[in-house]
Amino acid sequence: MALIGKLIMSIEISSSGDVFHDIIRHKPHHFANVSPDKIHGCDILEGQPGAVGSVMCWHYTHDGKRNMLKEVIEEVDETNHKIVLKAIEGDLLNDLYKSFKIIFHVEPHGDGRQMATFTFEFEKLNPSVPYPTAFMDYEMELIKEMDAHHMTSK
């Protein structure tokens, strides 16, 4: 069984790519306002919000368990509304994965529609560790909630 994997999931959103890119890059704390049952906070520990090399710390609940995840911003692409986050500490790394990277981007999908895409690149600690499909579902639910919130607050 392979220890290195990649999962990709996309969802159509009503908001523009600029909105999501801006929230994830510069205002990640907004997720706690929209989904307080899932996200309890996001702090910038090092660097400037949204800058490559900055370190963010997320406090969240997933599968009924409170978790923490520190990520460093590895790459930002304004044109393609893309941000690459590498996990450097937290429950995902301690318990399940040797490495974990989240790539988020939004791209046009014809007829003015937008697709938000998450890509997870990871290496499992051992063959018995499951693929992170439940965490992918969790991330997609957050995007749906943020999209619905943004559309109703226009």
N, C-alpha and C positions, 0 to 999 in steps of 0.2 A: 504494500500500500504506500502511495506517495505521501511524503511529509510536506512537500512544497506544493502550494496550491494558489489558485486565483478564482475568485467569484466576481461576476459582473451582473448588476441588475439595474434596469432603467425604469423610470416611471414618468408619465406625462404630467407636466405641471402647467398651471395657468399663469403663474408669475413669470417674469422675465429672468433670464440667466443673470443679469446684473444684480437683481434683488438677492438671489440666493448666494451668489459669489460674495457680495458685500456682507451679508449676515454671517456666513461661515468664516470669512476672512477677518472682518473688522468688528463684528458684533455677536460673537458666539453666545454671549450671555442672554441674548434674546430667546434662545431655545428654552431657558428656564422660565421665562415669562409665559411662553405659549404652552409648554408641556411640563409643568412643574412636577407632575407625578413621575416623569421619566428623567428629566434633567434638573439637577438641583443647583448647578452653577458651573461656570467656566471662568477660570482666572488666568490671566497672563502672568506667568512666573518670571519670564526673562524676555527682553526685547520689547519691541513695539507691536501693538495689535496688527496682525496681518503681514508682518515682515518675515521674510525668509530667515530662518534661524531662531525665531521666537518660539518659546515653550508655553504651551497651554495645559492646564489641568482641568479635566472634566470630572464632575461628581454626578453620578447617575444611578438609576435603578434599572436593572435588567433581570428578567426572570425572577422578580421578587427579592433580589439581592442588591444592596447598595455597593457600588463599585467606584473606583477611581482610575483614571487613565491620563497619563501625561503624554503629550505629543509635541513633536517639533515640526514646524512648517518647513518642508524641504523644497517646495517649488510653488510658484504662483504664476499663472498665465492669465493675464487680464483679458486678452483677446478671446480665448476659448473658455473663459469662466471656469478655470481649473485651479484646484488647490490640492497639493499632495502633503499628507500628514503621516509622519512615522511615529508609531508608538515607541516610547522609550522607557516607560515604567507603568505598572498598574496590574490590575487583576487579569487582564487578557494575557499579558506576558508571563506573569508569575505562575498562573495556573494551567494555561493551555498552549500558548504559542511562543516559539523562540524569537520570531519576528512578526510584525504586523504593520502593514501600510494601508492607508485609506486614501484613495484617489477619488475626488469628487469633481464632476464637471457638468455643465449644462450646454446642450447644443440644440440648434434648430432641427425640427423634424417635419418640415414641410407644412404648408398652409398656416404659417404663423405659430405652430405648436412648438413647445419646448420639451426636451427630454432631460431629466436630471438622472445622472448615472453615477453609481457608486461602484468602484472596483476595489476589492480587498485582495492584497497580495500577502501571503503568510507562509510561515513554516511552523508546522505542528511540533510540539515537544516529543510526541511519540505517536505511533499508528492508531492508538485507541482514542485520540482526541478527535472530536467531531469537526466536520467542516463548519465554518461560522455562519450557517444559514439562518439561525435564529437571530444572531446579531445583525445580519443583513436585513431581515424582516423588521427588526427594531429601528434601524436607521431609515428605512423606507417609510415606516409609520411616522417618524419624526418629520420627514420631508412633507408628507401628506398634511400633517397637522400645521406645519409652518405655512404651507401653500394656502390652505383653507383660511388660516388666520390672516395672512396678508391680503387675500382677496376680499375678506369681509371688512377689513379695516381701511380699504381704499376710499 
